[in-house]
Amino acid sequence: MHRSITSAVVLASMMAGAAILAAQTAAPPPLRSFLPIGRPANLPPSAVPDLSGDWALGVGGIGQSLSAADPGGRMRGKEPDIEYLPWALAKMMADVPPTGPDARFETNTDPNMHYCEPAGVGRIYNWPAKTRFVQTPEAVYLIHEVGPTARIVWLNRDHPEDPDPQYWGTSIGWYENGDTLVVDTIGFNDRTWLDQVAHPHTDRLHFIERYTKVSDTIEIRMTIDDPGAYAKPWPGRRNLRKSDTGFFRYQWPCSVRDNNENYQKVGAPGNPGATTFK
Amino acid sequence: MRNQFVMSLMASVAVMVSSPILQGQEPAAPIPDLSGPWTRGQGGFGSSLSLSDPRMQKRGNEDDIPYQPWAREKTLSQRTSTGPQAQYYNSTNPQMWCDPVGAPAVYGWPQKTEFVQTPKAVYILYEYGVRYRIVWLNSKHPEDPDPQYWGHSIGWYENGDTLVVDTVGLNDKVWLDEAAHPQTEQMHMIERYKRVDRDNMRLDLTLDDPGAYTRPWSTFRNFSRSDAQFLRYQWECTVREVQAHTDTLAAPALAPGTPASLVSPDKLPAAK
């Protein structure tokens, strides 16, 4: 709530400033993205890598932050590979993560924990849960135990012209080099955290994922391309390793009622047995 | 398409290899193509699973639901969010907390369903909540599955046109439908999805829960094929939006200006 009021105030003052500017010179339209969106032209044909199997977070894959330079979240706000716009840095530092070095569980502002907001494309790989890739000629289905929820990556389509902003955006994909699935996503809303430490994004987010199979590992190289929140694109990393413990044995649901019951029972550091959100 | 072709080719090879000569068994049933997406069709259950009362006008007194006494009482003690007796702002519908909706309640919503068929599993994808279930083919239920929202489902094909889904391991937290019909952890649910023709599919549903009902009971609904892209709109449920909605409308049961009211457990309407 506070956040939305704060951002409304920020937005209003930005708009007022923009109006004055516009009266002086015609302001250029906001930059849509730093990097080209969608499938590159003249992409050489690629064999289809076999991504079947169950994939769990791997060694080096578990992290609080998507930042490739700071997966543990210890340099939150000062990562060498992230150039924040000032409002984005301020918003992130005002948010309280439920885990990691800056965590204050009992006062966390995590939209997933409070409201069961969807995890979103980057943060879904923060859970110690598994993912499956179901590959068909038309699409790749990313089947996540978390939720449980699924994404569809359309293989032979272009992005829609002007997609409505939604939690998971709209994804298209293609294969490269015989070993990589590239997923290109736009059309996000601005409500999810990119990771466990609350990296924000706007509805201009252009999120690129490159899933490369290297023997029993899938390396995920992400590019966070959001001129609304960052001064340049920044790299995110996760690794998945092949798992043989069975899929969907635990369904990782989110229920606000269950959250309340569990945290009442379990309590939280500094607030035993009395954790309520708000 | 190519994968499907390869799959059916592999299936026919497998059928030939394990042919009656080797096994002394009937050849495996051909695999029906359930690809959709599917939307609500004409006929069958509605907001309530009861075929005699699809619009929830006789909740608790439907003549086709064999309640045990406690299950009838429990149904009547719940406050629905839709229908003639709805108390939206004071509802005990688990959807007010965005709990996983579960099956069959998910079919009370108008959003689309998609089947992704692979040799080892069928993934049933739902636009509502953006959820899915897995139906394991050629598999068995575990001995003692932990109760969960979507249970443990196994399945097989019959008659070349039907996918049968057999589910146990469900928890008792969901409503079976908008009418608040309960289930217990003893629920055993059997769904038969039959592809009737190119544009139609029928679900026959049998609910076998000796914890809540005196005998198994059945219902059905029809689906029709949709031309709209699946998951073009992501029907996510979030409590923030439920709150925004109820607060905007100045919910009488919730003090205005207390947006956390639905999340704060001492202010939650009793759920059980």
Interface residues (C-beta under 8 A of the other chain):
Chain A: M1 P111 H114 Y115 C116 E117 P118 V134 Q135 T136 P137 E138 Y141 I143 G147 P148 T149 A150 I152 D164 Q166 Y167 W168 F247 F248 Y250 Q251 P253 C254 S255 V256 R257 D258 N260 E261 Q264 T276 F277 K278
Chain B: M1 R2 N3 Q4 P94 W97 C98 D99 P100 V116 T118 Y123 L125 V130 R131 Y132 R133 I134 D146 Q148 Y149 W150 K173 F230 L231 Y233 Q234 E236 C237 T238 V239 R240 Q243 P259 A260 L262 V263 S264 P265 L268 A271
